[in-house]
Amino acid sequence: MRRILIHTSMTLSTDYLFITDECEGFRECRETRTTSTTTMTVLLCEDGFIDVYYHGAMLRINKGEMFVRIPDFRYALGPYEMSPDFALKQVTVDAGVFDQIMYEHMRIEPNWYPKQEYIKEHPTFVLSEASKEFFYTYYHLLTLQLQDTQTAYRSQILKLIARGATMEMLNYLDKLAVVDPNIIDRKATNASDYTFYEFMCLLQKHPHEREVQWYAKQLGITPKYLSEICRDRSGKAAGEWIADITIAELKYYLRSTTLPIHEIAQVMEFPNASFFCQYTKKHTGQTPNHFRRARAN
């Protein structure tokens, strides 16, 4: 398979997407986006190396290796040093793209959370030739679309390409991630980790239960303690996790389907359409119809 060669030597961005093949672009992104908990970064080291302080230690990314950072407050990038010949290609996307895919993925993948944790702990790897081709192809498509400011549907197309690139990368990582088959045994040695894992599994199976008290009761602990565990483990309280899943689902239905509002409310098990509209307005700043129309333009 012939590789697509790209010689952009430029940094391009929107409010939800950032790509660069310049060292200066990496510096800019690290300062403004990559250290944030609200982005996912994929960096391919094409030459030389870069040492980055990541998750409490210096991490070296060598030529031919890819680095993936999944949104998480515990895994920010710190100080770094580049070799003189360091060359890269980097794509950073808003966490919203990642979260939407994760919401859909978790409904069919029972081990989605442990696999994410594996990737966070093992962020560098060598791409197969086929996966490298996919990465260069998506990077090229993003470059072309970012440069063409006259495209009528530029924003929508960019999001679709970014979504495809993210899904392709997650598909590859999914094959690499090793899940401990004896995760249940962690209860004896790490109760907080086990409880958080069990909470995420419950959230996967029962995404329409929206009260922290319900999940706490299933786990045999108090709502306050469950929220403390979640905040300590992930930076977000249990209620925030529940809201995130709910918001991701309602956005999916409003963006990707033509179902009437009252039917979406029924599918998501809201008491009625009025309550669904209030919830959407509170968490998105728009009514369901306004949100749907805004995303269609």
C-alpha positions in Angstrom: 0.0 0.0 0.0 1.4 3.4 -1.0 1.7 6.0 1.8 0.1 9.4 1.3 2.9 11.9 1.9 1.9 15.2 3.4 4.1 18.3 3.5 1.9 20.8 5.1 4.3 22.4 7.6 1.4 24.2 9.2 -0.9 24.4 12.2 -4.6 24.5 11.6 -7.5 24.6 14.0 -11.1 25.3 14.9 -12.7 25.5 18.3 -13.0 21.7 18.5 -10.1 20.5 16.3 -6.3 21.1 16.1 -3.8 19.6 13.8 -0.1 20.3 13.3 3.1 19.0 11.9 5.3 21.7 13.4 7.1 21.6 16.7 5.9 25.1 17.5 2.4 23.9 16.8 2.9 21.2 19.5 4.1 23.8 22.0 1.0 25.9 21.3 -1.4 23.0 21.6 0.2 21.7 24.8 -0.2 25.1 26.4 -3.8 25.8 25.2 -5.4 22.4 24.7 -3.5 19.2 25.3 -3.1 19.7 29.0 -6.8 20.2 29.3 -9.1 17.4 30.5 -11.4 18.2 27.6 -9.3 17.0 24.6 -8.0 13.8 23.1 -4.6 13.9 21.5 -3.0 11.5 19.0 0.7 12.2 18.1 2.8 10.3 15.7 6.5 10.7 16.1 8.0 10.7 12.5 11.6 11.4 13.4 13.8 11.9 16.5 12.1 11.7 19.9 10.3 13.7 22.5 10.4 13.3 26.3 7.2 14.3 28.0 6.3 14.4 31.7 3.1 12.3 31.7 1.2 10.8 34.7 4.0 11.4 37.2 7.0 10.2 35.1 9.0 11.1 32.0 7.7 9.3 28.9 9.8 9.0 25.7 8.0 8.8 22.4 10.4 7.5 19.8 10.4 7.6 16.0 7.7 5.4 14.6 5.7 5.4 17.9 2.2 6.9 18.4 1.1 8.5 21.6 -2.6 8.6 22.5 -4.0 10.7 25.4 -7.6 10.0 26.3 -9.4 12.8 28.2 -8.7 12.4 31.9 -7.7 15.0 34.5 -5.1 12.6 36.0 -3.1 12.3 32.7 -2.1 15.8 31.8 1.1 16.6 29.8 3.8 18.4 31.7 7.3 19.7 30.8 9.0 18.2 27.7 12.2 18.1 25.7 12.5 17.5 22.0 15.4 16.1 20.1 16.8 18.5 17.4 15.4 16.3 14.6 12.0 15.7 16.2 9.2 15.6 13.7 5.5 14.9 14.3 2.0 14.8 13.1 -0.6 15.6 15.7 -4.4 15.6 15.9 -6.2 16.9 18.9 -10.0 16.8 19.1 -12.5 18.1 21.6 -13.6 15.5 24.2 -17.2 15.8 23.0 -16.2 13.8 19.9 -14.6 11.2 22.0 -17.4 11.1 24.6 -20.1 10.5 22.0 -18.2 7.6 20.5 -17.6 6.2 24.0 -21.3 6.4 24.8 -22.1 4.3 21.7 -19.2 2.0 22.3 -20.0 1.2 25.9 -23.4 -0.1 25.0 -21.9 -2.9 23.0 -18.6 -3.4 24.7 -18.7 -4.8 28.2 -15.1 -4.1 29.0 -15.0 -0.5 27.6 -13.9 1.1 30.9 -11.0 -1.3 31.7 -9.8 -0.9 28.1 -9.7 2.8 28.4 -7.7 2.4 31.6 -5.2 0.2 29.9 -4.7 2.8 27.1 -4.2 5.5 29.7 -1.5 3.4 31.4 0.1 2.3 28.1 -0.2 5.4 25.9 2.6 4.7 23.3 2.7 1.9 20.7 3.9 1.2 17.2 1.3 1.3 14.5 0.8 -1.4 12.0 1.4 -0.3 8.4 -2.4 -0.5 7.7 -3.2 1.7 10.7 -0.5 4.1 9.7 -2.1 4.4 6.3 -5.4 5.2 7.9 -3.8 7.9 10.1 -2.1 9.6 7.2 -5.3 9.5 5.2 -7.4 11.0 7.9 -4.7 13.6 8.6 -4.7 14.5 4.9 -8.5 14.8 4.7 -8.5 17.1 7.8 -5.8 19.3 6.3 -7.7 19.7 3.1 -11.0 20.5 4.8 -9.4 22.9 7.3 -7.8 24.8 4.4 -11.0 25.1 2.4 -12.9 27.8 4.3 -15.5 28.1 1.5 -17.1 24.7 1.9 -20.8 25.1 2.8 -20.8 22.2 5.3 -17.3 22.6 6.5 -18.0 22.2 10.2 -20.2 19.1 9.7 -17.6 17.5 7.4 -14.7 18.2 9.8 -16.6 16.6 12.7 -17.4 13.5 10.6 -13.8 13.1 9.6 -12.6 13.7 13.1 -15.1 11.2 14.4 -14.0 8.6 11.8 -10.3 9.2 12.7 -11.1 8.8 16.4 -13.1 5.6 15.8 -10.4 4.1 13.6 -7.8 4.8 16.3 -10.0 3.4 19.0 -10.6 0.3 16.9 -6.9 -0.3 16.7 -6.3 0.4 20.4 -9.2 -2.0 21.2 -7.2 -4.8 19.8 -4.1 -3.9 21.9 -5.8 -3.3 25.2 -5.4 -6.1 27.6 -8.2 -6.6 30.1 -7.5 -8.4 33.4 -9.8 -11.4 33.4 -9.6 -11.5 37.2 -10.7 -7.9 37.7 -13.3 -9.1 40.2 -10.4 -10.0 42.5 -9.4 -6.4 42.9 -12.1 -5.9 45.5 -9.8 -7.4 48.1 -6.9 -5.1 47.4 -8.4 -1.9 45.9 -11.9 -1.4 47.1 -12.3 2.1 45.6 -11.1 1.0 42.1 -13.5 -2.0 42.2 -16.4 0.2 43.3 -15.8 2.7 40.6 -15.6 -0.1 38.0 -18.8 -1.6 39.3 -20.5 1.8 39.1 -19.4 2.2 35.5 -20.7 -1.2 34.7 -24.1 -0.4 36.3 -24.1 2.9 34.3 -23.6 0.9 31.2 -26.4 -1.5 31.9 -28.9 1.0 33.3 -28.1 4.4 31.7 -31.7 5.6 32.3 -31.5 5.4 36.1 -30.6 9.1 36.8 -30.4 9.2 40.6 -27.1 8.7 42.4 -29.1 7.1 45.2 -30.2 4.2 42.9 -26.6 3.3 42.0 -25.4 3.7 45.6 -28.1 1.3 46.8 -27.1 -1.3 44.2 -23.5 -1.0 45.5 -24.4 -1.1 49.1 -22.9 2.3 49.9 -24.1 5.8 50.6 -24.6 8.3 47.7 -22.0 10.6 49.3 -19.4 7.9 49.5 -20.1 6.9 45.9 -19.6 10.5 44.7 -16.4 10.7 46.7 -15.0 7.6 45.1 -16.0 8.8 41.6 -14.4 12.2 42.2 -11.2 10.7 43.6 -11.0 8.2 40.8 -12.0 10.3 37.8 -12.3 14.0 38.8 -16.1 13.8 38.4 -18.8 13.0 40.9 -21.3 10.2 40.3 -24.0 12.7 39.3 -21.7 14.2 36.7 -21.0 10.8 35.2 -24.8 10.1 35.1 -25.5 13.5 33.5 -22.6 13.0 30.9 -24.1 9.7 29.7 -27.6 11.1 29.6 -26.4 14.2 27.6 -24.4 12.1 25.2 -27.5 9.9 24.5 -29.9 12.8 24.0 -27.4 14.6 21.7 -27.1 11.4 19.7 -30.8 11.1 19.2 -31.2 14.8 18.4 -28.3 14.9 16.0 -28.5 11.5 14.3 -32.2 10.6 14.2 -35.4 12.2 13.1 -37.4 10.8 16.0 -40.0 13.3 17.4 -39.1 14.8 20.7 -41.8 12.9 22.6 -40.5 9.6 21.2 -36.9 10.4 22.3 -38.3 11.1 25.7 -40.0 7.7 25.8 -36.9 5.9 24.5 -34.8 7.6 27.2 -37.4 6.9 29.8 -38.1 10.5 30.9 -41.4 11.0 32.7 -42.7 13.1 29.8 -41.6 15.3 26.9 -41.8 18.4 29.0 -39.3 17.1 31.5 -37.0 16.0 28.7 -37.1 19.5 27.2 -36.3 21.0 30.5 -33.4 18.7 31.0 -32.0 19.4 27.5 -32.3 23.1 28.0 -30.5 23.0 31.3 -27.6 21.0 30.1 -27.2 22.3 26.5 -28.5 25.8 26.8 -31.0 25.1 24.1 -34.4 23.4 23.7 -34.3 20.1 21.8 -35.7 21.7 18.6 -33.3 24.6 18.7 -30.4 22.2 19.4 -31.5 20.0 16.5 -31.8 22.9 14.1 -28.5 24.5 15.1 -26.7 21.3 14.4 -28.3 20.9 11.0 -27.1 24.3 9.8 
